[in-house]
Amino acid sequence: MHQWAGKLDQLDPQVGEAWRIVASFDVLIARGVGLDGLLRGAAVLSGTVAGAEVRGRTTWRDPDGRPVTDTAGPPPRGSRRSHAE
């Protein structure tokens, strides 16, 4: 996959970067990482808070991959929202 990303970078740097992100999540899934690991990866890669709600429980990670605590208040919700069930 890394070879493809390098070739895509030569054609279009944005496509190469997108391919690297997909490859990162592919590795996480292949290693059996859970929801917490996926959120940590999403938050770090995006540089913003990432969260998910599963069965009424919401989990958030900050851009450094650390859990966002309830004492800090819930992060603001964006216009896009995805549900994992």
ChimeraX attribute file (.defattr): number of C-alpha atoms within 10 A of each C-alpha:
attribute: neighborCount
match mode: 1-to-1
recipient: residues
	/A:1	11
	/A:2	11
	/A:3	8
	/A:4	11
	/A:5	20
	/A:6	16
	/A:7	13
	/A:8	18
	/A:9	17
	/A:10	11
	/A:11	11
	/A:12	12
	/A:13	14
	/A:14	12
	/A:15	15
	/A:16	19
	/A:17	15
	/A:18	14
	/A:19	18
	/A:20	19
	/A:21	16
	/A:22	13
	/A:23	15
	/A:24	17
	/A:25	16
	/A:26	13
	/A:27	11
	/A:28	15
	/A:29	14
	/A:30	9
	/A:31	9
	/A:32	10
	/A:33	12
	/A:34	10
	/A:35	15
	/A:36	16
	/A:37	16
	/A:38	20
	/A:39	23
	/A:40	22
	/A:41	21
	/A:42	22
	/A:43	21
	/A:44	18
	/A:45	15
	/A:46	13
	/A:47	13
	/A:48	14
	/A:49	22
	/A:50	24
	/A:51	26
	/A:52	20
	/A:53	14
	/A:54	12
	/A:55	9
	/A:56	8
	/A:57	7
	/A:58	10
	/A:59	18
	/A:60	21
	/A:61	25
	/A:62	21
	/A:63	19
	/A:64	14
	/A:65	22
	/A:66	14
	/A:67	17
	/A:68	18
	/A:69	13
	/A:70	10
	/A:71	6
	/A:72	7
	/A:73	8
	/A:74	13
	/A:75	15
	/A:76	7
	/A:77	10
	/A:78	6
	/A:79	5
	/A:80	5
	/A:81	9
	/A:82	8
	/A:83	9
	/A:84	8
	/A:85	8
